[in-house]
Amino acid sequence: MSFTLRARWSASSAPRLARTFVARPKHTVKDPLLTASNAAITELPEDLTFIHRPPPTAETPLSYTTNPSSPLLRQATASSSSATLPPALHAQSESESKRLTQAQIEEIRARRAKDPKRNPAWKLAQEYGCSRLFISMVAPIRKIEVQVKTSEGLMQMTEAERRQLEKEKAMSRWGERKQINKEVRRLRREMW
């Protein structure tokens, strides 16, 4: 019987090399103010030092110190006050600046109250040369009576009531899951 012995090398039994660290001196940056050749250094009382260096180049006409970019920093001159202003961003047209008389405003209100469907705001605005917003502010429409065809026949109701009726018709066609989900969302909003 022959036995062979194998030498097992592992990290723990391997010879170790001694590591040596070279101690480097700490790197110090020299102060550029103190080493500048054109710097004027003045010692002040209480361990203070005043260092003055002239600018590296001569001032240019476009320098920010002699010609600041902000108009707030510039000194007022006679030429800047007489300068023309830029054009307006939104030029008002002749039709927008037209003023209506009280009689015209009353006429608009009467026409809107009489038949709001035949006299919409855009049509009156074109006619009188003003904006639709002005017409809507001067002669607002509170409730428009409309005729709605229902299963009982024709009914007279406001526009808001007609919309509510259409909404209820659409809701009647919803399935059970959609009704439950809508109700859950409504309750969550109330509890929020």
Salt bridges, closest charged atoms under 4 A:
GLU106 OE2 - ARG109 NH1 3.08
ASP115 OD2 - ARG118 NH1 3.74
GLU127 OE2 - ARG111 NH1 2.49
GLU159 OE2 - ARG162 NH2 2.29
GLU166 OE2 - ARG162 NH1 2.46
GLU183 OE2 - ARG186 NH2 2.27
GLU190 OE2 - ARG186 NH1 2.41
